Amino acid sequence: RLNDLVCTETLRTKFYPPDLGARRLSRVLQALDGYLAGASQREVAVALFGAERVEADWRDPRNHLCDQVRRAIRRGRDLMNGGYLKLLR
């Protein structure tokens, strides 16, 4: 990486793949933002997954989509209330 940086004078993305947890954390923060703005869980789901998916899956008796939204909001609140410190360690 250092040699490539010296030769090209840029940090090329092929040497820095995206963090696998970044997508999940992004959803968690978006869910928290919606929750704090007063959005309903369904509105948060539309923002995260799109209206088409929510329309198709929201009333599924297994509640997979509802559970994902609830977990994302709970995780966001946990992070907001000090859980972010674990990320920094």
KAMO-V792510 format. One record per residue. N is the residue number from 1. SS is DSSP state (2 for helix, 1 for strand, 0 for the rest). PHI is phi in degrees with one decimal (999 if undefined). Layout:
# KAMO-V792510
n: {N,N}
ss: {SS,SS}
phi: {PHI,PHI}
This chain:
# KAMO-V792510
n: {1,2,3,4,5,6,7,8,9,10,11,12,13,14,15,16,17,18,19,20,21,22,23,24,25,26,27,28,29,30,31,32,33,34,35,36,37,38,39,40,41,42,43,44,45,46,47,48,49,50,51,52,53,54,55,56,57,58,59,60,61,62,63,64,65,66,67,68,69,70,71,72,73,74,75,76,77,78,79,80,81,82,83,84,85,86,87,88,89}
ss: {0,2,2,2,2,2,2,2,0,0,0,0,2,2,2,0,0,0,0,0,0,2,2,2,2,2,2,2,2,2,2,2,2,2,2,2,0,0,0,0,2,2,2,2,2,2,2,2,2,0,2,2,2,2,2,2,2,0,0,0,0,0,0,2,2,2,2,2,2,2,2,2,2,2,2,2,2,2,2,2,2,2,2,2,2,2,2,2,0}
phi: {999,-63.5,-61.2,-63.4,-61.5,-63.8,-72.7,-102.7,61.4,-142.4,-94.0,-79.3,-63.8,-63.7,-92.6,-133.2,-66.3,-63.4,-65.7,-63.9,-86.9,-65.1,-63.9,-64.2,-63.2,-61.6,-64.7,-61.9,-68.3,-67.3,-64.1,-62.2,-60.5,-64.2,-59.2,-67.5,-82.2,93.1,-71.0,-74.1,-62.7,-65.4,-63.6,-63.5,-60.7,-62.4,-65.1,-81.0,-117.2,95.7,-63.9,-62.7,-67.2,-63.7,-59.6,-78.5,-113.2,-62.4,-96.4,-59.3,-62.5,-81.3,60.0,-59.6,-68.4,-59.7,-63.7,-62.0,-66.9,-60.2,-64.5,-63.4,-65.6,-61.3,-63.4,-62.4,-65.2,-61.7,-62.1,-63.0,-92.8,111.0,-65.6,-60.8,-62.3,-65.0,-66.3,-80.3,-81.5}
